[in-house]
């Protein structure tokens, strides 16, 4: 009987872990969301997504922001965007990077990253080390970034007529990771590599860009319901946005955890209540696919994607004489015990298991 009880407890524990997830957000650096968003949720976000483009003068301010995020209680997700900043007009920037022209820059980034991960004492590999996720070359199956083979309108605006293939992306991705590995910065409990596709293929399918299991810790996807805010677009269900791509990505490697690295929904044209319902349905789908990390795109940019402090909401959160638009479905989902936030009592904010698997 005792063995049966322990077996039942083990099954319950495994089931609980398999359905848990860490959560986080992206907001611009000048936003007023921090730390109020955590007060609203009554939990501290575990992760904060930070966009860092390649550039001659981006590393020092970039890592200052990353360190600030850590001090605020967030594990940074560094979305590192490989703009070949000395070669804006070449047709094959991926090959230029893969051939080593930007190795000095990659080493400089790696040195800054290693210093951050080493913590206050500057020694890598002991108890005060920090953590980070590195999301490199994301949305490569879209058509708006120069590391994509199908980059069109955005590249042509800078006079860049892209002519490169999927293989060039994989070579570039592997070269950058291999170069960072020379600095011993790639470490499972300190740095996790997030490979992140777009939900819609606007060229070769996302699966063709997969660089290989040894170069990926998390498999991620970004997806948005733009409603009618883009030409020839209509309101899209959660299943329309995420169903096919999650089915595809979940089969790349069943042992790799899945992440939603950006997601959002507009109110146009169906309204606030429809957006709230969409958010609720999104979390149901994420639960079905056992998503281990969920990052909200908390920005009213192209349209009103924000779930906190945006232009619209289905309720208000009041704090220090201010009122913030919010969405109840998001808060209710995150308040479920399955969602794991940052722990202020843990010097590394989340556990190794949470960091590596969301569990």
C-alpha positions as CSV (number, residue, x, y, z in Angstrom):
1,X,0.0,0.0,0.0
2,X,2.8,2.4,0.8
3,X,4.4,1.7,-2.6
4,X,1.1,2.5,-4.3
5,X,0.8,5.8,-2.4
6,X,4.4,6.8,-3.4
7,X,3.7,5.8,-7.0
8,X,0.5,7.9,-7.0
9,X,2.4,10.8,-5.5
10,X,5.2,10.5,-8.1
11,X,2.6,10.5,-10.9
12,X,0.9,13.6,-9.5
13,X,4.3,15.4,-9.1
14,X,5.3,14.6,-12.6
15,X,2.0,15.7,-14.0
16,X,2.2,19.0,-12.0
17,X,5.7,19.7,-13.3
18,X,4.8,18.9,-16.9
19,X,2.1,21.5,-16.7
20,X,4.0,24.3,-15.1
21,X,5.6,27.3,-16.9
22,X,7.5,30.4,-16.2
23,X,6.2,33.7,-17.5
24,X,7.5,37.1,-18.5
25,X,7.0,40.2,-20.7
26,X,8.4,42.6,-23.1
27,X,8.0,46.4,-22.6
28,X,10.1,49.2,-24.0
29,X,12.8,50.6,-21.7
30,X,11.0,53.9,-21.2
31,X,7.7,52.3,-20.2
32,X,6.2,52.8,-16.8
33,X,5.1,49.2,-16.4
34,X,7.8,48.1,-14.0
35,X,7.2,47.2,-11.2
36,X,3.5,47.9,-11.4
37,X,2.8,45.0,-13.7
38,X,4.0,42.7,-11.0
39,X,1.8,44.4,-8.3
40,X,-1.2,43.9,-10.6
41,X,-0.4,40.2,-11.1
42,X,0.5,39.7,-7.5
43,X,3.5,37.8,-8.9
44,X,6.9,38.9,-10.2
45,X,7.5,38.1,-13.8
46,X,10.3,35.6,-14.2
47,X,11.6,36.9,-17.5
48,X,11.9,40.2,-19.3
49,X,12.5,40.2,-23.0
50,X,15.1,42.8,-24.2
51,X,15.8,43.6,-27.9
52,X,19.4,44.2,-28.6
53,X,20.4,44.9,-32.2
54,X,24.0,44.5,-33.5
55,X,25.7,47.8,-33.7
56,X,29.0,49.6,-32.8
57,X,27.6,51.4,-29.9
58,X,24.9,49.0,-28.5
59,X,26.8,46.8,-26.1
60,X,27.5,49.1,-23.2
61,X,24.0,50.6,-22.9
62,X,22.5,47.2,-23.8
63,X,24.2,45.4,-20.9
64,X,23.5,48.3,-18.5
65,X,19.8,47.7,-19.3
66,X,20.2,43.9,-18.9
67,X,21.8,44.3,-15.5
68,X,19.1,46.7,-14.5
69,X,16.5,44.1,-15.4
70,X,18.3,41.5,-13.3
71,X,18.3,43.9,-10.3
72,X,14.6,44.4,-10.8
73,X,14.1,40.6,-10.4
74,X,13.9,39.4,-14.0
75,X,16.0,36.9,-15.9
76,X,16.8,38.7,-19.1
77,X,15.9,37.2,-22.5
78,X,18.4,38.9,-24.8
79,X,16.8,39.0,-28.3
80,X,20.0,39.5,-30.2
81,X,19.4,40.8,-33.8
82,X,22.3,40.2,-36.2
83,X,22.3,43.4,-38.3
84,X,25.6,43.4,-40.3
85,X,26.1,47.1,-39.5
86,X,29.1,47.6,-41.8
87,X,27.4,45.9,-44.7
88,X,23.9,47.4,-45.1
89,X,23.8,46.9,-48.8
90,X,25.2,43.4,-49.3
91,X,22.8,40.8,-50.6
92,X,24.2,38.0,-48.3
93,X,24.7,39.4,-44.8
94,X,24.4,35.9,-43.3
95,X,27.4,34.6,-45.3
96,X,29.4,37.7,-44.3
97,X,28.8,37.0,-40.6
98,X,29.4,33.2,-41.0
99,X,32.7,33.9,-42.8
100,X,34.0,35.7,-39.7
101,X,33.9,39.4,-40.5
102,X,32.1,40.2,-37.3
103,X,33.9,37.8,-35.0
104,X,35.6,40.6,-33.0
105,X,32.1,42.0,-32.3
106,X,30.8,38.6,-31.3
107,X,33.8,38.2,-29.0
108,X,33.0,41.6,-27.5
109,X,29.4,40.7,-26.9
110,X,30.5,37.3,-25.4
111,X,32.9,39.1,-23.0
112,X,30.1,41.4,-21.8
113,X,27.7,38.5,-21.5
114,X,30.3,36.5,-19.5
115,X,30.9,39.4,-17.2
116,X,27.1,39.7,-16.6
117,X,26.7,36.0,-16.0
118,X,29.7,35.9,-13.6
119,X,27.8,38.1,-11.1
120,X,29.1,40.7,-8.7
121,X,32.4,38.8,-7.9
122,X,33.3,38.5,-11.5
123,X,34.1,34.8,-11.2
124,X,32.1,32.5,-13.5
125,X,31.0,29.2,-12.1
126,X,30.0,29.9,-8.5
127,X,26.9,30.7,-6.4
128,X,26.5,34.4,-7.3
129,X,26.3,33.7,-11.0
130,X,23.4,35.1,-13.0
131,X,21.2,33.6,-15.7
132,X,20.1,34.7,-19.2
133,X,18.3,33.5,-22.2
134,X,19.9,34.2,-25.6
135,X,17.3,34.4,-28.5
136,X,19.4,34.9,-31.6
137,X,18.2,35.6,-35.1
138,X,14.5,35.3,-34.4
139,X,11.6,35.3,-36.8
140,X,13.9,34.1,-39.6
141,X,10.9,32.7,-41.5
142,X,9.3,36.1,-41.9
143,X,10.2,38.7,-44.6
144,X,11.2,41.7,-42.6
145,X,14.7,41.0,-41.1
146,X,17.9,40.9,-43.2
147,X,18.8,37.4,-41.8
148,X,15.7,36.0,-43.6
149,X,16.1,34.7,-47.2
150,X,12.8,36.4,-48.1
151,X,13.5,39.9,-46.6
152,X,11.8,42.3,-49.0
153,X,10.2,45.7,-48.2
154,X,12.2,46.5,-45.0
155,X,15.5,45.5,-46.6
156,X,14.8,47.3,-49.8
157,X,14.2,50.5,-47.9
158,X,17.9,50.5,-47.0
159,X,19.0,49.5,-50.5
160,X,19.6,45.9,-49.5
161,X,18.4,43.3,-52.0
162,X,18.7,40.0,-50.2
163,X,19.7,36.9,-52.1
164,X,20.5,34.2,-49.6
165,X,19.1,30.8,-48.6
166,X,18.1,28.8,-45.5
167,X,21.6,27.2,-45.4
168,X,23.2,30.7,-45.0
169,X,21.0,31.3,-41.9
170,X,22.0,27.9,-40.3
171,X,25.7,28.6,-41.0
172,X,25.5,32.0,-39.5
173,X,23.6,30.8,-36.4
174,X,26.0,27.9,-35.8
175,X,29.0,30.2,-36.3
176,X,27.8,32.7,-33.8
177,X,27.0,30.0,-31.2
178,X,30.4,28.3,-31.8
179,X,32.2,31.5,-31.4
180,X,30.5,32.3,-28.1
181,X,31.2,28.7,-27.0
182,X,35.0,29.4,-27.3
183,X,34.5,31.9,-24.5
184,X,32.9,29.2,-22.3
185,X,29.8,31.4,-22.0
186,X,27.3,28.7,-23.2
187,X,26.4,26.9,-20.1
188,X,23.1,25.1,-19.4
189,X,22.5,26.6,-15.9
190,X,23.7,30.1,-16.8
191,X,22.8,30.6,-20.5
192,X,20.0,28.9,-22.4
193,X,19.7,29.2,-26.2
194,X,16.3,30.0,-27.6
195,X,15.6,29.4,-31.3
196,X,12.4,31.4,-32.1
197,X,10.4,31.3,-35.3
198,X,7.5,33.4,-36.6
199,X,4.0,31.7,-36.5
200,X,3.5,32.2,-40.3
201,X,6.0,31.1,-43.0
202,X,6.6,33.8,-45.5
203,X,9.1,31.8,-47.4
204,X,10.7,28.5,-46.5
205,X,9.0,26.8,-43.5
206,X,10.3,27.4,-40.0
207,X,11.4,23.8,-39.6
208,X,13.9,24.2,-42.4
209,X,15.8,26.8,-40.4
210,X,16.3,24.6,-37.3
211,X,20.1,24.7,-36.6
212,X,20.3,21.4,-34.8
213,X,19.7,20.1,-31.3
214,X,23.1,20.9,-30.0
215,X,22.5,24.6,-30.8
216,X,19.1,24.9,-29.2
217,X,17.8,24.6,-25.6
218,X,14.3,26.0,-26.2
219,X,12.1,26.0,-29.3
220,X,10.1,29.2,-29.4
221,X,7.5,31.0,-31.6
222,X,6.1,34.5,-31.9
223,X,2.4,35.0,-32.9
224,X,-0.1,37.8,-33.0
225,X,-3.7,38.4,-33.9
226,X,-3.5,41.7,-35.8
227,X,-7.3,41.6,-36.6
228,X,-8.0,44.1,-39.4
229,X,-5.2,46.5,-38.6
230,X,-3.0,45.2,-41.5
231,X,-4.0,45.1,-45.2
232,X,-5.9,42.0,-46.2
233,X,-6.0,40.8,-42.6
234,X,-9.0,39.7,-40.6
235,X,-9.6,38.6,-37.0
236,X,-7.8,35.3,-36.4
237,X,-8.6,32.7,-33.8
238,X,-5.9,31.4,-31.4
239,X,-5.8,28.1,-33.2
240,X,-5.3,30.0,-36.5
241,X,-2.4,31.9,-35.1
242,X,-0.7,29.1,-33.1
243,X,-2.2,25.7,-34.0
244,X,-0.2,24.7,-37.0
245,X,3.1,26.1,-36.0
246,X,3.0,24.6,-32.5
247,X,2.1,21.2,-34.1
248,X,5.2,21.6,-36.4
249,X,7.6,22.8,-33.8
250,X,6.6,20.3,-31.1
251,X,7.8,17.6,-33.5
252,X,11.3,19.0,-34.1
253,X,12.5,17.5,-30.8
254,X,10.0,16.2,-28.3
255,X,12.6,16.6,-25.5
256,X,13.1,20.4,-26.1
257,X,10.8,22.7,-24.1
258,X,8.4,25.0,-26.1
259,X,8.2,28.7,-25.5
260,X,5.8,31.4,-26.6
261,X,8.4,34.2,-26.9
262,X,6.1,37.0,-28.1
263,X,2.3,37.0,-28.3
264,X,-0.5,39.6,-28.4
265,X,-4.0,40.3,-29.7
266,X,-5.6,43.5,-30.9
267,X,-9.2,44.7,-30.1
268,X,-9.8,45.6,-33.8
269,X,-12.4,45.0,-35.0
270,X,-14.1,42.8,-32.5
271,X,-13.6,44.8,-29.3
272,X,-12.2,44.5,-25.8
273,X,-14.3,41.5,-24.7
274,X,-13.2,39.6,-27.8
275,X,-9.6,40.2,-27.0
276,X,-10.1,39.1,-23.4
277,X,-11.7,35.9,-24.7
278,X,-8.8,35.4,-27.1
279,X,-6.3,35.7,-24.3
280,X,-8.2,33.1,-22.3
281,X,-8.3,30.7,-25.2
282,X,-4.6,31.3,-25.9
283,X,-3.7,30.0,-22.4
284,X,-5.9,27.0,-22.9
285,X,-3.9,26.2,-26.1
286,X,-0.6,26.8,-24.3
287,X,-1.6,24.4,-21.6
288,X,-2.6,21.8,-24.2
289,X,0.9,22.0,-25.8
290,X,2.6,22.1,-22.3
291,X,4.3,25.4,-23.1
292,X,7.1,25.9,-20.6
293,X,7.6,29.7,-21.0
294,X,5.1,32.4,-22.0
295,X,6.2,35.9,-22.8
296,X,3.6,38.6,-23.4
297,X,4.3,41.4,-25.9
298,X,3.1,44.2,-23.6
299,X,3.2,47.0,-26.1
300,X,0.7,49.1,-28.0
301,X,2.8,49.5,-31.1
302,X,1.5,48.4,-34.5
303,X,-1.8,47.9,-32.6
304,X,-3.1,47.6,-29.1
305,X,-1.3,44.3,-28.0
306,X,-0.7,45.4,-24.4
307,X,-2.4,43.5,-21.6
308,X,-1.3,46.0,-19.0
309,X,-1.2,49.8,-19.2
310,X,-2.3,49.9,-22.8
311,X,-4.9,52.1,-24.6
312,X,-7.8,49.7,-23.7
313,X,-8.8,47.0,-21.3
314,X,-11.8,45.4,-19.7
315,X,-10.9,46.6,-16.2
316,X,-8.7,49.1,-14.3
317,X,-5.9,48.5,-11.8
318,X,-5.4,51.5,-9.5
319,X,-2.0,52.3,-8.0
320,X,-0.7,55.6,-6.5
321,X,-3.5,57.7,-8.0
322,X,-3.0,56.2,-11.5
323,X,-5.4,53.9,-13.4
324,X,-4.0,51.2,-15.7
325,X,-6.0,49.4,-18.4
326,X,-5.8,45.7,-17.9
327,X,-7.3,42.4,-19.1
328,X,-8.8,40.0,-16.5
329,X,-8.2,36.9,-18.6
330,X,-4.4,37.4,-18.5
331,X,-4.3,38.0,-14.8
332,X,-6.5,35.0,-14.0
333,X,-4.3,32.8,-16.2
334,X,-1.1,33.9,-14.5
335,X,-2.5,33.6,-11.0
336,X,-2.9,29.9,-11.6
337,X,-0.4,28.0,-9.5
338,X,1.1,26.4,-12.6
339,X,2.7,29.8,-13.6
340,X,6.1,30.3,-11.9
341,X,7.4,33.8,-11.2
342,X,10.7,35.1,-10.0
343,X,11.7,34.4,-6.4
344,X,13.2,37.3,-4.6
345,X,14.7,34.9,-2.0
346,X,16.6,33.0,-4.6
347,X,19.8,34.8,-5.5
348,X,19.5,33.3,-9.0
349,X,15.8,34.2,-9.3
350,X,14.5,30.8,-10.5
351,X,15.7,27.3,-10.1
352,X,17.8,25.4,-12.6
353,X,14.8,23.2,-13.5
354,X,12.6,26.2,-14.0
355,X,15.3,27.9,-16.1
356,X,16.0,25.0,-18.3
357,X,12.5,23.5,-18.6
358,X,10.0,25.9,-17.1
359,X,9.3,23.3,-14.3
